[in-house]
Amino acid sequence: MELVYLWVEDYKNIIGQGFNFSPRFECKFDGSNLIVTKNKDYDISIFPDNINITLIVGENGSGKTSILDIVVYYILSQYKSK
């Protein structure tokens, strides 16, 4: 499983914001539809196909931990439902 895009409607200090976690795809959410297209500018990766590295960077208080909270909650809820 690969997390490609995350839309946060309202969580702590993040309101109506999308986060793209893959350089291979361009993702846009218009409020009701998620549109995912391959990134035509993505040609070469220095990593093998089975390795993806994503960084979350930002100033203090910008919501990095909140994003990780949402991702961890989603992953744990997927395992609990099985």
PyMOL commands that set and color helices and strands:
alter all, ss='L'
color gray80, all
select helices_A, chain A and resi 64-80
alter helices_A, ss='H'
color red, helices_A
select strands_A, chain A and resi 5-11+14-20+25-29+34-38
alter strands_A, ss='S'
color yellow, strands_A
deselect
rebuild
show_as cartoon
